[in-house]
Amino acid sequence: MALSKVDFNNINVTPAASKALKFNSSANGFETGDLGGSMVLLSTQTASSSANLSFASGIDSTYKEYVFKFIDIHPQTNEADFTFNLSADSGSNYNVTKTSTMFRAFHEEGDSANLYYTTGGDLAQGTGVQNLTHAGIGNGNDENFAGTLHLFNPSSTTFVKHFIANCNAYQADSASYNTYVAGYGNTTSAVDAIQFKMSSGNIDAGTIKMYGIS
């Protein structure tokens, strides 16, 4: 088998932080750059008794998928739920129409467990917030919430905007609540902002990271 060779005059491998070595567009040399499928950290916000955490920039046609990571979200109010809403006008209004579904599994410290559909957590053409938890997050010193939300192709002007989330909360009655949420923003306008807040009270503490998937 013949050994393929590259044109060394076309090698551009100057080291660059967070970049990888790859073939160039002509496939005859190397260069540094992004590899497909990588997660690119775009923004980080940290709550400190915050009414909400909003991402009103950075959501555009650059990426077909955005991922939000929720880390140690702690509510000010006991049994408040963590929610989000979408905007199609750069954050002037968070009121995109949504249809969604939710189910959850729970396991209490006393060993009681169940799995069921949550009708109180879904939306049918609703413009209000979408819950990512249901039954409330405890606000005790060691109680918090964590999870992931995927938002797909928000800049499309042809299709609706799908989202999928998987989250876990330390519920106020000493239980683990694992919640699964999916749905779509029923708009063909580009979605360019997202806002997170509690159903009651402020976000006392916690971090949200926004990534683009290249």
C-alpha positions in Angstrom: 0.0 0.0 0.0 1.4 3.4 -1.0 2.2 5.8 1.8 0.4 9.1 1.3 2.4 12.3 1.8 1.5 15.8 2.7 2.9 19.0 1.3 5.0 20.3 4.2 4.8 23.8 2.7 1.1 23.8 3.7 1.6 22.9 7.4 0.4 25.6 9.8 0.7 24.1 13.3 1.3 27.2 15.5 0.1 26.1 19.0 -3.2 27.5 20.0 -5.0 27.1 23.3 -8.1 24.8 23.1 -7.4 23.9 19.5 -6.5 20.6 17.8 -4.3 19.4 15.0 -6.4 18.6 11.9 -6.1 18.3 8.1 -6.7 21.6 6.2 -9.6 22.1 3.8 -7.5 20.9 0.8 -6.6 17.7 2.7 -2.9 18.2 1.8 -1.6 19.6 5.0 -2.2 20.2 8.7 -3.5 23.2 10.6 -4.8 24.0 14.1 -8.5 24.6 14.6 -11.7 23.3 16.1 -12.8 19.7 15.6 -16.4 18.9 14.9 -18.5 17.8 17.8 -16.6 19.7 20.5 -18.2 21.7 23.3 -17.2 25.4 23.2 -17.8 27.3 26.4 -19.5 30.5 25.5 -20.7 32.1 28.7 -20.8 31.5 32.5 -23.1 33.2 34.9 -23.1 32.8 38.7 -26.1 33.7 40.9 -25.9 35.7 44.1 -29.5 36.2 45.3 -30.4 36.9 41.6 -33.9 37.3 40.4 -32.9 35.5 37.2 -30.0 34.5 35.0 -30.5 35.5 31.4 -28.4 34.7 28.3 -29.4 37.5 25.8 -26.3 37.3 23.6 -24.3 34.5 22.0 -27.3 32.4 20.8 -27.1 32.7 17.0 -26.5 30.8 13.9 -22.9 29.9 14.8 -24.1 26.6 16.4 -26.9 24.2 15.7 -27.1 23.1 19.3 -26.6 24.9 22.7 -26.1 23.1 26.0 -26.8 24.7 29.4 -25.2 23.1 32.5 -26.8 23.9 35.9 -24.4 23.5 38.8 -25.4 23.7 42.5 -28.5 25.8 41.9 -29.8 26.8 45.4 -33.2 28.5 45.8 -33.9 31.2 48.3 -37.5 29.9 48.8 -38.1 26.4 50.0 -39.8 24.1 47.4 -39.4 26.6 44.6 -39.1 25.1 41.1 -36.4 26.0 38.5 -37.8 27.3 35.2 -36.8 28.7 31.9 -38.4 30.7 29.0 -37.3 31.6 25.5 -37.2 34.9 23.7 -37.4 35.8 20.0 -36.7 39.5 20.4 -33.2 39.5 22.1 -34.7 39.3 25.6 -37.2 42.1 25.5 -39.9 39.5 26.1 -39.6 35.9 27.3 -42.9 34.4 26.0 -42.3 32.0 23.2 -45.2 29.5 22.8 -44.3 26.0 24.0 -45.7 22.5 24.0 -43.9 20.1 26.3 -43.9 16.8 28.3 -42.5 15.9 31.7 -42.0 12.7 33.7 -40.0 12.1 36.8 -38.7 9.4 39.1 -38.2 9.9 42.8 -36.6 7.9 45.6 -37.0 9.1 49.2 -34.4 8.6 51.9 -37.0 6.4 53.6 -36.9 4.1 50.5 -40.2 5.0 49.0 -40.0 5.3 45.2 -42.1 6.0 42.1 -42.1 6.9 38.4 -44.9 8.9 36.8 -46.0 11.4 34.2 -46.2 15.0 35.6 -49.2 16.8 34.1 -48.5 19.9 36.3 -45.1 20.3 34.6 -46.1 20.2 31.0 -47.4 22.9 28.7 -49.9 22.9 25.8 -49.3 26.0 23.7 -48.3 27.9 26.8 -46.3 31.1 26.8 -45.3 31.0 30.5 -42.2 29.4 32.0 -41.3 25.8 31.5 -40.5 23.9 34.7 -37.3 21.9 34.8 -38.3 20.5 38.3 -41.6 19.7 39.8 -42.3 19.3 43.6 -39.7 21.9 44.5 -36.1 22.2 45.5 -35.2 22.3 49.1 -33.5 25.5 50.4 -31.6 23.8 53.3 -27.9 24.5 53.5 -27.1 21.2 51.7 -30.0 21.1 49.3 -29.6 22.0 45.6 -30.3 21.2 42.0 -28.2 20.2 38.9 -28.9 19.2 35.3 -28.5 19.8 31.6 -30.7 21.5 29.0 -30.2 21.0 25.2 -31.6 23.6 22.8 -31.6 22.7 19.1 -31.1 25.0 16.1 -32.6 28.1 17.8 -31.7 30.3 14.8 -33.8 28.3 12.3 -36.5 30.4 10.6 -38.1 27.2 9.1 -38.6 24.8 12.0 -39.8 24.9 15.6 -37.2 24.8 18.4 -36.8 21.5 20.2 -35.4 21.2 23.8 -34.6 18.3 26.0 -33.6 18.4 29.7 -32.6 16.0 32.4 -32.3 17.4 35.9 -32.0 16.2 39.5 -33.1 18.0 42.6 -32.8 17.4 46.4 -36.4 17.9 47.2 -37.5 19.4 50.5 -38.9 16.1 51.8 -35.5 14.5 51.7 -35.8 12.8 48.3 -34.0 12.7 44.9 -36.2 13.8 42.1 -34.9 13.0 38.6 -37.0 15.0 36.1 -37.1 14.5 32.3 -38.5 17.4 30.2 -38.8 17.7 26.4 -40.8 19.9 24.0 -40.6 22.6 21.5 -40.8 26.4 21.1 -43.6 26.6 18.6 -42.2 29.5 16.5 -40.4 29.8 13.2 -38.8 33.0 14.4 -35.2 32.7 15.5 -34.8 32.2 19.3 -31.9 34.4 20.5 -32.2 34.6 24.3 -33.1 32.3 27.3 -33.9 33.2 30.9 -33.7 31.0 34.0 -35.4 31.8 37.3 -37.1 30.2 40.3 -40.9 29.8 40.5 -40.8 31.8 43.7 -38.0 33.9 45.2 -34.5 34.5 43.9 -31.7 32.1 42.8 -29.7 32.2 46.0 -26.6 30.7 44.5 -25.4 28.5 41.6 -23.7 28.6 38.2 -25.0 28.2 34.7 -22.6 27.5 31.8 -23.7 27.9 28.2 -21.9 25.8 25.5 -22.1 25.7 21.7 -21.7 22.3 20.0 -19.6 22.6 16.9 
